[in-house]
């Protein structure tokens, strides 16, 4: 969200009391289009963030930690040269515009005072940060040449030209003329314009944002989709009243700031403003606009960080899935190539039974007719022979071929089963990734993905020729002139360490003084259920679906009906049945931890158990469970 003129005006008024005058201590360019200025004033130290990002054109005081690029861009180099140590004398907003001007004074190379301006044009996709001396542009964070704009160039050593003025009426003029009884349509209606009412008003009234227009129309029962030319007299009268009220709100000094949410839980705000919009039901009030902006953009940056991390993990999972699918196809081909192994065994045994007849065959013979002892009717069959070897050696030849393909088939079947288990496990991780809501949840998924990647690497080494022992017939290195030792020391392979959960903390709750732990990922689920929980503790898990392991550190006799339902609701909530974190209904199993079993080959998080009880529960989240307190 970009700041609008009304909010910018109030923010500049608030910032003037805090950071004017102040001295520039440090300049950082965070990202491609964000500038962070560290200031020291009488009120303390502040970090002023100016963003020219199209989706976040704003100026506000930030307390987040930012990382600077390794190599400072040209814009930052120029700013450090001109503004490092300079004094910030004023900050003002251009009336009815989304433009802030910061005035600096510094001593030039001759020791004379010199005035500089940093102009923050906070106009969405047209946003820019421009450093000027008098009317000369020294540098800009976005360069705009004549091929990009016919109206003005924003390039070093060009004359600064203001953005084109809007062909719109100002809120003050509109208010004065409406109160004087002027007709609204005569004031703002333009010839040839056809547009819905909301877009028409935004286009023709300066400094008024779409959010303000939408609230005004809703409060006066006007449909924003109406064509302004089709309004009747009653609708025009309501529209005039709505605009008078809107202009008065725009012009008055704000006393508070608000964040607006789409849900009652007030998790992620979608808008902020200094006007209290009655049409938006969920809000949070702040005494200072700076505090509201910090909370809003901290939430937005956290959401962006989560989205970026989710995207990276999704790509990693997709890569692992693709490699696993490719290995599965290769193992299927190996298994298919060994499909005739039993036919080779049959040929070998038939030739062994007719070994005397093989002696009578001439070298180079290609087949031998024998009786098929596996056929109930003892029919005759022709067994192909390898003409390149002696007939008597064909039984041995087929025996070797059979053993070779048998070993290949056994390995292919084993790896094929593991590939299929890995694909199921990858699907579970994809579900966990889709349901992750915080960086802690994503860290938990990342740990599982790292373990899966390590597992795939170890399986690759095990399936390689060196690991499988198929290089035993390789030619040994020449040892002429070297003394052979009687016993060659064998290289001991390092034993692969069992993956253990990192420093991630399990979700911890308490119910009537009894501790409950919920695993965050599959590795932690195993650690929690198989190692940390006592044998007489109680274990809850969603039935027949992937989900978190919930361990109640209490004996079966200590469970109350309320505690059982609370643990079951946690197991249902933190499971794959919960797709949108709204409300989930599921069946949950319970058993004693001592009855849990894990067999070889089961991926992390999967255990074998016999259910001792089942519960059909509906969960709306841990915060909705009465008597449950969060210990995290």
C-alpha positions as CSV (number, residue, x, y, z in Angstrom):
1,X,0.0,0.0,0.0
2,X,1.2,3.5,-0.9
3,X,0.7,6.5,1.4
4,X,-1.9,9.1,0.3
5,X,-1.8,12.9,0.5
6,X,-3.9,13.1,3.7
7,X,-1.8,10.6,5.6
8,X,1.4,12.0,4.3
9,X,0.5,15.5,5.5
10,X,-0.2,14.3,9.0
11,X,2.9,12.2,9.1
12,X,5.1,15.2,8.1
13,X,3.5,17.2,10.8
14,X,4.4,14.4,13.3
15,X,7.9,13.9,12.0
16,X,8.7,17.6,12.2
17,X,8.4,17.6,16.0
18,X,10.6,14.5,16.3
19,X,13.5,14.8,13.8
20,X,13.8,18.6,13.0
21,X,16.6,19.6,13.4
22,X,18.7,16.4,13.2
23,X,22.1,15.3,11.8
24,X,22.6,12.5,9.3
25,X,24.7,9.7,10.8
26,X,24.4,7.0,8.3
27,X,22.8,6.3,4.9
28,X,21.9,2.8,3.6
29,X,20.1,1.7,0.4
30,X,18.1,-1.4,1.4
31,X,16.9,-3.2,-1.7
32,X,16.8,-1.5,-5.0
33,X,14.3,1.3,-4.2
34,X,14.5,1.9,-0.4
35,X,16.7,4.4,1.4
36,X,17.3,4.3,5.1
37,X,18.6,7.5,6.8
38,X,19.9,7.2,10.4
39,X,19.3,10.5,12.2
40,X,20.3,12.0,15.6
41,X,18.1,14.7,17.0
42,X,17.4,16.1,20.4
43,X,14.6,13.6,20.9
44,X,17.0,10.7,20.2
45,X,18.1,8.5,17.3
46,X,15.7,7.6,14.5
47,X,15.8,5.6,11.3
48,X,13.8,7.3,8.5
49,X,12.9,4.9,5.7
50,X,12.0,6.3,2.2
51,X,10.6,3.8,-0.3
52,X,10.1,4.4,-4.0
53,X,8.8,0.8,-4.5
54,X,5.7,0.7,-6.6
55,X,3.8,-1.3,-4.1
56,X,5.2,0.5,-1.1
57,X,5.9,4.2,-1.8
58,X,6.0,5.7,1.7
59,X,8.1,7.5,4.2
60,X,8.1,6.5,7.9
61,X,10.2,5.8,11.0
62,X,11.4,2.2,11.0
63,X,12.9,0.2,13.8
64,X,13.6,-3.0,11.7
65,X,17.1,-4.2,11.0
66,X,18.0,-4.0,7.3
67,X,20.9,-5.5,5.3
68,X,22.8,-3.2,2.9
69,X,24.1,-4.5,-0.4
70,X,27.8,-5.5,-0.6
71,X,28.5,-2.9,-3.3
72,X,26.8,0.5,-2.8
73,X,24.8,1.6,-5.8
74,X,25.5,4.9,-7.6
75,X,22.6,6.6,-5.9
76,X,23.8,5.7,-2.4
77,X,27.4,6.7,-3.2
78,X,26.2,10.2,-4.3
79,X,24.0,10.5,-1.2
80,X,26.9,9.6,1.1
81,X,29.1,12.1,-0.7
82,X,26.6,14.9,-0.4
83,X,24.6,14.2,2.8
84,X,26.9,12.3,5.2
85,X,27.1,14.5,8.3
86,X,24.6,17.1,6.8
87,X,21.9,18.7,9.0
88,X,18.2,18.1,8.2
89,X,16.6,21.5,8.6
90,X,13.0,20.9,7.4
91,X,10.6,18.4,6.1
92,X,7.4,19.4,4.4
93,X,4.7,18.0,2.2
94,X,3.6,19.5,-1.0
95,X,-0.1,20.6,-0.6
96,X,-2.5,18.0,-1.9
97,X,0.3,15.9,-3.4
98,X,2.1,12.8,-2.4
99,X,5.4,14.5,-2.4
100,X,7.7,15.1,0.6
101,X,10.7,17.5,0.5
102,X,13.6,17.1,3.0
103,X,15.9,20.1,3.2
104,X,19.6,19.6,4.2
105,X,22.5,21.9,4.9
106,X,26.1,20.9,4.6
107,X,29.5,22.5,4.3
108,X,31.0,22.2,0.8
109,X,34.7,21.6,0.0
110,X,35.4,25.4,0.6
111,X,33.7,25.4,4.0
112,X,30.7,27.3,2.8
113,X,27.1,26.2,3.7
114,X,25.2,24.6,0.9
115,X,21.5,23.6,0.7
116,X,20.4,20.3,-0.7
117,X,16.9,18.8,-1.2
118,X,15.9,15.2,-1.2
119,X,12.5,15.0,-2.9
120,X,10.4,11.9,-2.2
121,X,7.8,11.5,-4.9
122,X,5.5,8.8,-3.4
123,X,3.2,8.2,-6.3
124,X,2.9,4.5,-6.6
125,X,4.5,3.1,-9.8
126,X,5.7,6.7,-10.5
127,X,7.5,7.0,-7.2
128,X,11.1,8.3,-7.1
129,X,13.7,9.7,-4.7
130,X,15.6,12.6,-6.2
131,X,18.6,14.5,-4.8
132,X,18.8,18.2,-6.0
133,X,21.0,21.2,-5.5
134,X,18.8,24.2,-6.2
135,X,17.0,23.0,-9.4
136,X,19.7,20.7,-10.6
137,X,19.3,16.9,-10.2
138,X,22.4,15.3,-8.7
139,X,21.1,11.8,-8.7
140,X,17.9,9.8,-8.6
141,X,17.1,6.2,-7.4
142,X,15.2,5.7,-10.7
143,X,16.5,7.2,-13.9
144,X,13.8,8.3,-16.4
145,X,14.9,9.4,-19.9
146,X,13.0,10.9,-22.8
147,X,12.0,7.4,-24.1
148,X,10.2,6.7,-20.9
149,X,8.5,10.1,-20.3
150,X,7.6,12.8,-22.8
151,X,6.9,15.3,-20.0
152,X,10.2,15.3,-18.0
153,X,13.5,13.6,-17.6
154,X,14.9,12.5,-14.2
155,X,18.6,12.1,-14.9
156,X,21.7,13.5,-13.3
157,X,22.6,17.1,-14.4
158,X,19.1,17.8,-15.6
159,X,16.8,20.5,-14.3
160,X,14.2,19.2,-11.9
161,X,10.7,19.5,-13.2
162,X,7.7,18.9,-11.0
163,X,5.3,16.1,-11.8
164,X,2.5,17.2,-14.1
165,X,-0.4,18.8,-12.2
166,X,-3.7,16.9,-11.9
167,X,-6.6,18.4,-13.8
168,X,-8.7,18.1,-10.6
169,X,-10.4,20.3,-8.0
170,X,-8.7,20.5,-4.6
171,X,-10.7,19.3,-1.5
172,X,-10.6,22.9,0.0
173,X,-12.1,24.5,-3.2
174,X,-14.6,21.7,-3.6
175,X,-15.8,22.1,0.1
176,X,-16.1,25.9,-0.3
177,X,-18.1,25.8,-3.5
178,X,-20.4,23.0,-2.3
179,X,-21.2,24.9,0.9
180,X,-21.9,28.0,-1.3
181,X,-24.5,26.0,-3.1
182,X,-22.7,25.2,-6.4
183,X,-23.9,22.2,-8.4
184,X,-21.6,19.2,-8.0
185,X,-21.7,18.1,-11.6
186,X,-20.8,21.6,-12.9
187,X,-17.8,21.6,-10.6
188,X,-16.2,18.2,-11.4
189,X,-18.0,16.8,-14.5
190,X,-15.9,16.8,-17.6
191,X,-17.2,16.5,-21.1
192,X,-17.0,13.1,-22.7
193,X,-16.1,11.3,-19.4
194,X,-17.8,8.0,-18.7
195,X,-16.8,6.0,-15.7
196,X,-18.2,4.3,-12.5
197,X,-18.8,6.8,-9.7
198,X,-15.8,5.8,-7.6
199,X,-13.3,6.1,-10.4
200,X,-14.8,9.3,-11.6
201,X,-14.5,10.9,-8.2
202,X,-10.9,9.7,-7.7
203,X,-10.0,11.1,-11.1
204,X,-11.6,14.5,-10.6
205,X,-10.9,15.3,-6.9
206,X,-7.2,15.9,-6.0
207,X,-5.5,14.1,-3.1
208,X,-8.5,11.8,-2.4
209,X,-7.7,8.1,-2.3
210,X,-10.0,5.3,-3.4
211,X,-10.3,4.1,0.2
212,X,-11.7,7.5,1.2
213,X,-14.1,7.6,-1.7
214,X,-15.3,4.0,-1.0
215,X,-16.0,4.8,2.7
216,X,-17.9,8.0,1.8
217,X,-20.1,6.3,-0.8
218,X,-20.9,3.3,1.5
219,X,-21.8,5.6,4.4
220,X,-24.3,7.5,2.2
221,X,-25.8,4.4,0.5
222,X,-24.4,5.1,-2.9
223,X,-23.4,2.3,-5.3
224,X,-19.8,2.9,-6.5
225,X,-20.6,1.1,-9.8
226,X,-23.2,3.7,-10.9
227,X,-22.5,6.0,-13.8
228,X,-22.2,9.5,-12.4
229,X,-24.3,10.8,-15.4
230,X,-27.2,8.5,-14.4
231,X,-27.6,9.9,-10.8
232,X,-31.1,11.2,-9.9
233,X,-31.6,14.3,-7.8
234,X,-31.8,12.4,-4.5
235,X,-28.6,10.5,-5.3
236,X,-26.8,13.8,-6.2
237,X,-27.9,15.3,-2.9
238,X,-26.5,12.4,-1.0
239,X,-23.3,12.5,-3.0
240,X,-22.9,16.2,-2.2
241,X,-23.4,15.5,1.5
242,X,-20.9,12.6,1.3
243,X,-18.2,14.9,-0.4
244,X,-18.7,17.7,2.1
245,X,-18.2,15.3,5.0
246,X,-15.2,13.7,3.2
247,X,-13.5,17.1,2.5
248,X,-14.0,18.1,6.1
249,X,-12.3,14.9,7.3
250,X,-9.5,15.4,4.9
251,X,-8.8,19.0,6.0
252,X,-9.0,18.5,9.8
253,X,-6.0,17.7,11.9
254,X,-5.9,14.0,12.7
255,X,-6.0,12.9,16.4
256,X,-5.2,9.3,15.9
257,X,-4.3,6.7,13.3
258,X,-5.9,3.3,12.4
259,X,-4.9,0.0,11.0
260,X,-7.7,-1.9,9.2
261,X,-8.1,-5.7,9.0
262,X,-10.2,-8.2,7.1
263,X,-10.6,-10.6,10.0
264,X,-11.7,-10.1,13.7
265,X,-8.4,-11.7,14.9
266,X,-6.5,-8.6,13.7
267,X,-3.6,-10.6,12.3
268,X,-2.5,-8.9,9.1
269,X,-3.6,-5.3,8.3
270,X,-4.5,-4.4,4.7
271,X,-4.7,-0.6,5.1
272,X,-3.8,2.3,7.3
273,X,-5.1,5.9,7.5
274,X,-5.6,8.8,9.8
275,X,-9.4,8.8,9.1
276,X,-11.7,6.5,11.1
277,X,-13.6,4.6,8.3
278,X,-16.8,3.5,9.8
279,X,-17.5,1.1,6.9
280,X,-14.5,-1.1,7.8
281,X,-15.5,-3.2,10.9
282,X,-12.1,-4.4,12.1
283,X,-9.6,-1.8,13.2
284,X,-6.8,-1.0,15.7
285,X,-6.3,2.5,17.0
286,X,-2.9,4.2,17.5
287,X,-2.2,7.5,19.2
288,X,0.7,8.2,16.8
289,X,0.7,7.7,13.1
290,X,4.4,6.6,13.2
291,X,3.5,3.7,15.4
292,X,0.7,2.6,13.1
293,X,3.1,2.7,10.1
294,X,5.7,0.7,11.9
295,X,3.2,-1.9,12.8
296,X,1.7,-2.0,9.3
297,X,5.0,-2.3,7.4
298,X,6.6,-4.6,9.9
299,X,3.6,-7.0,9.3
300,X,3.9,-6.5,5.5
301,X,7.6,-7.1,5.5
302,X,7.2,-10.2,7.7
303,X,4.5,-11.5,5.2
304,X,6.8,-10.8,2.3
305,X,9.7,-12.6,4.0
306,X,7.4,-15.6,4.7
307,X,6.2,-15.5,1.0
308,X,9.8,-15.4,-0.3
309,X,10.9,-18.2,2.0
310,X,7.9,-20.3,1.1
311,X,8.7,-19.8,-2.6
312,X,12.3,-20.9,-2.1
313,X,11.2,-24.0,-0.1
314,X,8.6,-24.8,-2.7
315,X,11.3,-24.7,-5.4
316,X,13.5,-26.9,-3.4
317,X,10.7,-29.4,-2.8
318,X,9.9,-29.4,-6.5
319,X,13.5,-30.1,-7.3
320,X,13.6,-33.0,-4.9
321,X,10.3,-34.3,-6.3
322,X,11.6,-34.1,-9.8
323,X,14.8,-36.0,-8.9
324,X,12.9,-38.6,-7.0
325,X,10.4,-39.1,-9.8
326,X,13.3,-39.5,-12.2
327,X,15.0,-42.1,-10.0
328,X,11.7,-43.9,-9.7
329,X,11.4,-44.1,-13.4
330,X,15.0,-45.4,-13.7
331,X,14.3,-48.0,-11.1
332,X,11.1,-49.0,-12.9
333,X,13.2,-49.5,-16.1
334,X,15.7,-51.6,-14.2
335,X,12.9,-53.8,-12.8
336,X,11.4,-54.1,-16.3
337,X,14.8,-55.0,-17.8
338,X,15.0,-57.8,-15.2
339,X,11.5,-59.2,-15.9
340,X,12.9,-62.2,-17.8
341,X,15.1,-63.4,-14.9
342,X,12.9,-66.4,-14.2
343,X,12.9,-67.4,-17.8
344,X,16.8,-67.4,-17.6
345,X,16.6,-69.6,-14.5
346,X,14.3,-72.0,-16.4
347,X,16.7,-72.2,-19.4
348,X,19.6,-72.8,-17.0
349,X,17.8,-75.7,-15.3
350,X,16.6,-77.3,-18.6
351,X,20.2,-77.2,-20.0
352,X,21.6,-78.6,-16.8
353,X,19.0,-81.5,-17.1
354,X,20.2,-82.1,-20.7
355,X,23.9,-81.6,-20.1
356,X,24.8,-84.9,-21.8
357,X,23.1,-83.8,-25.0
358,X,24.9,-80.5,-24.9
359,X,28.2,-82.5,-25.2
360,X,27.0,-83.9,-28.5
361,X,26.3,-80.5,-30.1
362,X,28.8,-78.9,-32.4
363,X,30.4,-75.6,-31.4
364,X,28.3,-72.7,-32.7
365,X,24.9,-74.4,-32.3
366,X,22.1,-71.9,-31.7
367,X,19.4,-74.0,-30.1
368,X,18.5,-77.2,-28.4
369,X,15.1,-78.9,-28.3
370,X,14.3,-80.3,-24.9
371,X,11.3,-81.5,-22.9
372,X,9.7,-78.7,-20.7
373,X,9.4,-80.4,-17.3
374,X,7.3,-77.4,-16.0
375,X,4.6,-78.2,-18.6
376,X,2.0,-80.7,-17.4
377,X,1.9,-82.2,-20.9
378,X,5.7,-82.3,-21.1
379,X,5.7,-80.5,-24.4
380,X,9.0,-79.9,-26.2
381,X,10.5,-76.4,-26.3
382,X,13.5,-74.9,-28.0
383,X,16.2,-73.3,-25.8
384,X,18.3,-70.7,-27.5
385,X,22.1,-71.1,-27.1
386,X,24.9,-68.6,-27.3
387,X,26.8,-69.6,-30.5
388,X,29.9,-67.7,-29.3
389,X,30.6,-70.1,-26.5
390,X,30.7,-73.9,-26.2
391,X,27.3,-75.5,-25.8
392,X,28.3,-77.0,-22.5
393,X,29.0,-73.5,-21.1
394,X,25.4,-72.3,-21.8
395,X,24.0,-73.5,-18.5
396,X,26.7,-71.6,-16.7
397,X,26.1,-68.5,-18.9
398,X,22.3,-68.5,-18.2
399,X,23.0,-69.0,-14.5
400,X,25.2,-65.9,-14.3
401,X,22.7,-63.9,-16.3
402,X,19.9,-65.0,-13.9
403,X,21.9,-64.1,-10.8
404,X,22.9,-60.8,-12.2
405,X,19.4,-59.8,-13.1
406,X,18.1,-61.2,-9.8
407,X,20.4,-58.9,-7.8
408,X,19.5,-56.0,-10.1
409,X,15.7,-56.7,-9.6
410,X,16.0,-57.0,-5.8
411,X,17.9,-53.6,-5.6
412,X,15.4,-52.0,-8.0
413,X,12.4,-53.2,-6.0
414,X,14.0,-51.9,-2.7
415,X,14.8,-48.5,-4.2
416,X,11.5,-48.4,-5.9
417,X,9.7,-48.8,-2.6
418,X,11.9,-46.1,-1.0
419,X,11.2,-43.8,-3.9
420,X,7.4,-44.3,-3.5
421,X,7.7,-43.6,0.2
422,X,9.7,-40.5,-0.5
423,X,7.1,-39.2,-2.9
424,X,4.4,-39.7,-0.3
425,X,6.7,-37.9,2.2
426,X,7.3,-35.1,-0.2
427,X,3.5,-34.7,-0.6
428,X,3.2,-34.4,3.2
429,X,5.9,-31.7,3.2
430,X,4.1,-29.8,0.5
431,X,1.0,-29.8,2.6
432,X,3.0,-28.6,5.6
433,X,4.5,-25.9,3.5
434,X,1.1,-24.7,2.3
435,X,-0.2,-24.5,5.8
436,X,2.9,-22.8,7.3
437,X,2.0,-19.4,8.8
438,X,5.2,-18.1,10.4
439,X,8.9,-18.2,10.0
440,X,9.1,-20.8,12.7
441,X,6.8,-23.1,10.7
442,X,8.9,-22.6,7.6
443,X,12.1,-23.3,9.6
444,X,10.5,-26.6,10.7
445,X,9.6,-27.5,7.0
446,X,13.1,-26.5,5.9
447,X,14.6,-28.9,8.5
448,X,12.5,-31.7,7.0
449,X,13.5,-30.8,3.5
450,X,17.2,-30.7,4.5
451,X,16.8,-34.2,6.0
452,X,15.1,-35.4,2.9
453,X,17.9,-34.0,0.7
454,X,20.5,-35.7,2.9
455,X,18.6,-39.0,2.7
456,X,18.4,-38.8,-1.0
457,X,22.1,-38.1,-1.2
458,X,22.9,-41.2,1.0
459,X,20.6,-43.4,-1.1
460,X,22.4,-42.2,-4.2
461,X,25.7,-43.2,-2.8
462,X,24.3,-46.6,-1.7
463,X,22.9,-47.2,-5.2
464,X,26.1,-46.2,-7.0
465,X,28.4,-48.9,-8.4
466,X,31.1,-48.2,-5.8
467,X,28.7,-48.7,-2.9
468,X,26.9,-51.7,-4.3
469,X,30.1,-53.7,-4.9
470,X,29.7,-54.0,-8.7
471,X,33.3,-52.7,-9.2
472,X,34.8,-55.9,-7.8
473,X,35.8,-57.1,-11.4
474,X,37.5,-53.8,-12.2
475,X,41.1,-54.0,-13.3
476,X,43.4,-53.4,-10.3
477,X,46.0,-50.7,-10.5
478,X,49.4,-51.8,-11.7
479,X,51.6,-52.9,-8.8
480,X,54.8,-53.8,-10.7
481,X,57.8,-52.8,-8.7
482,X,55.7,-52.2,-5.5
483,X,55.6,-54.5,-2.6
484,X,52.1,-55.9,-1.9
485,X,51.0,-56.1,1.7
486,X,49.4,-59.3,2.8
487,X,46.4,-57.5,4.1
488,X,45.1,-54.3,2.5
489,X,43.4,-52.1,5.1
490,X,39.8,-51.5,4.3
491,X,38.5,-48.0,4.3
492,X,35.8,-47.8,6.9
493,X,32.7,-45.8,5.8
494,X,31.6,-43.2,8.1
495,X,28.4,-44.1,9.8
496,X,25.6,-41.7,8.9
497,X,24.4,-39.8,11.9
498,X,20.8,-39.8,12.7
499,X,19.2,-36.4,12.0
500,X,18.2,-34.7,15.2
501,X,15.9,-31.7,15.4
502,X,17.6,-28.3,15.5
503,X,17.0,-25.6,18.1
504,X,13.3,-25.4,17.1
505,X,11.1,-25.4,20.1
506,X,8.0,-27.6,20.1
507,X,4.7,-25.8,20.7
508,X,4.1,-26.0,24.5
509,X,0.7,-25.7,26.2
510,X,-0.7,-26.3,29.7
511,X,-4.1,-27.6,30.7
512,X,-5.0,-27.9,34.4
513,X,-1.3,-27.9,35.3
514,X,-0.5,-30.7,32.8
515,X,2.0,-30.0,30.1
516,X,1.2,-30.7,26.4
517,X,3.7,-30.6,23.6
518,X,3.0,-30.4,19.9
519,X,5.7,-31.2,17.3
520,X,6.4,-28.7,14.6
521,X,7.8,-31.0,11.9
522,X,8.4,-34.7,11.2
523,X,11.9,-34.9,12.8
524,X,10.7,-33.2,15.9
525,X,7.6,-35.5,16.0
526,X,9.9,-38.5,16.2
527,X,12.1,-36.9,18.8
528,X,9.1,-35.9,20.9
529,X,7.3,-39.2,20.7
530,X,10.2,-41.7,20.7
531,X,12.7,-40.1,23.0
532,X,11.5,-37.2,25.1
533,X,8.0,-38.5,26.1
534,X,7.8,-41.1,29.0
535,X,6.3,-44.5,28.2
536,X,3.2,-43.8,30.2
537,X,2.5,-40.4,28.6
538,X,-0.5,-40.1,26.2
539,X,-0.1,-39.6,22.4
540,X,-2.7,-38.0,20.1
541,X,-2.7,-37.9,16.3
542,X,-5.3,-37.3,13.6
543,X,-6.6,-40.6,12.1
544,X,-5.2,-41.8,8.8
545,X,-3.7,-38.4,7.8
546,X,-0.4,-36.6,8.2
547,X,-0.3,-34.3,11.3
548,X,1.6,-33.2,14.3
549,X,2.2,-35.5,17.2
550,X,0.6,-34.3,20.4
551,X,2.0,-35.6,23.7
552,X,0.2,-35.1,27.0
553,X,2.7,-35.6,29.8
554,X,0.3,-37.5,32.0
555,X,-0.7,-41.1,32.7
556,X,-3.9,-42.5,31.3
557,X,-5.5,-42.4,34.7
558,X,-4.8,-38.6,35.0
559,X,-6.7,-37.7,31.8
560,X,-9.9,-35.8,32.3
561,X,-12.6,-35.7,29.6
562,X,-11.8,-31.9,29.1
563,X,-8.0,-32.6,28.8
564,X,-8.7,-35.4,26.3
565,X,-10.8,-33.1,24.1
566,X,-8.3,-30.3,24.3
567,X,-5.4,-32.5,23.2
568,X,-7.6,-34.0,20.4
569,X,-8.5,-30.5,19.2
570,X,-4.8,-29.6,19.1
571,X,-4.1,-32.8,17.0
572,X,-6.9,-31.9,14.6
573,X,-5.8,-28.2,14.3
574,X,-2.2,-29.0,13.6
575,X,-2.9,-31.6,10.9
576,X,-3.3,-31.8,7.1
577,X,-7.1,-31.7,7.6
578,X,-6.8,-28.0,8.5
579,X,-6.4,-26.3,5.1
580,X,-7.5,-22.7,5.8
581,X,-7.0,-22.3,9.5
582,X,-10.6,-21.5,10.1
583,X,-12.4,-24.5,11.5
584,X,-11.6,-28.2,11.2
585,X,-13.6,-31.3,12.0
586,X,-11.6,-34.6,12.2
587,X,-11.3,-37.9,14.0
588,X,-8.3,-38.2,16.4
589,X,-6.7,-41.4,17.8
590,X,-5.1,-41.8,21.2
591,X,-2.7,-44.3,22.6
592,X,0.0,-44.7,25.2
593,X,3.5,-43.7,24.1
594,X,4.9,-47.1,25.2
595,X,2.8,-48.7,22.5
596,X,4.3,-46.7,19.6
597,X,6.5,-48.6,17.2
598,X,8.8,-47.5,14.3
599,X,10.0,-50.0,11.7
600,X,12.9,-49.7,9.4
601,X,12.1,-47.7,6.2
602,X,9.4,-45.6,7.7
603,X,10.1,-41.9,7.0
604,X,10.3,-39.3,9.9
605,X,7.0,-38.7,11.6
606,X,5.4,-42.0,10.7
607,X,4.8,-44.5,13.5
608,X,2.8,-47.7,14.0
609,X,0.3,-47.8,16.8
610,X,-2.9,-49.4,18.0
611,X,-5.6,-46.9,18.8
612,X,-6.9,-47.0,22.4
613,X,-9.5,-44.4,21.9
614,X,-10.9,-42.1,19.2
615,X,-12.5,-38.7,19.3
616,X,-14.6,-36.8,16.8
617,X,-13.8,-33.1,17.4
618,X,-14.2,-29.7,15.9
619,X,-11.3,-27.3,16.5
620,X,-11.1,-23.6,15.9
621,X,-7.6,-23.1,17.1
622,X,-5.6,-23.3,20.4
623,X,-6.8,-19.8,21.5
624,X,-10.4,-21.1,21.4
625,X,-9.8,-24.0,23.7
626,X,-11.1,-23.2,27.2
627,X,-8.6,-23.8,30.0
628,X,-5.6,-24.1,27.6
629,X,-2.7,-21.7,28.1
630,X,0.2,-21.2,25.7
631,X,3.6,-21.6,27.3
632,X,5.7,-20.7,24.2
